[in-house]
Amino acid sequence: MTGWYVVGVDTGHTGALREADHLLRALAVELDLHADVLGCTHHVRDGRRPHTALSFALPSERAARAAWQRLTGTESGTDLDAGAGEGVGVGVWTGEGGPPGAGPDVGAGVVLGVAFDGEQHGPADLAAGAAHAAAEHTARTAGRAVLYPGAEALTGTVTVARLLEVSRVDRIAVLGAPEDVPADRQLVTRDHVRPEWRDGRLVLAAMPAAGGTLVPFEVPDPTPCCADH
């Protein structure tokens, strides 16, 4: 992650994590972020009631600045507008129907808080939430990864060695087992692998399952969704 640039985004989302994942993916598509992006969700406890904010880590300052400009409406032709009756410099989504696939609580007119490189944009509470998410991701102390290199390869059942080889995940931590996990042990991914930043490493929490296998600690929402993985 050295040399990566992090943009934080906060819409005040208070729904399920599954919906936050969907929003994160939709924004990544809208912002034309590519496979090397690392997108996380973050729990925000300050300000308004507890909610989920987002962060995107990008490998170049130019790409991060372009995302900031698109999100804050400071680039011509953007789908976000500055102002729109919400106060000076507030980013408001003006695309018809909201971000594609973002869920029922995200539509046209949603106000965004955005943070990047010490700059904040939007309502004070949402901008602070975005800054909180960006700071956690930059420090790699917290953040639940939804988009990360290799995530799409983590389907079905894979060995620990395979997971660590093809994805950005650094380590698997099994509950109640402090030692490292054998490389040949199998992980039933359930097509839902959400590692988290811990002390600078992207760690997947797992637990023992039937037949000596492992499963990710986070259980996927059973509700069908077009972008569950």
Protein Blocks (a to p, Z undefined) as FASTA:
>chain_A
ZZiacddddehiabdfklmmmmmmmmmmmnopafkbccdddddfehjadddddddddfbf
klmmmmmmmmnopaghiabdehjhnaghiacdfbghiaehibjklcehiacdddeehiae
djfklmmmmmmmmmmmmnopgccdfbdghklmmgcjadfklmmmmmmbfbdcdehiabac
dfkbccdeklpacdddeehiacddddddehhiacdfbacdfbdcfklZZ
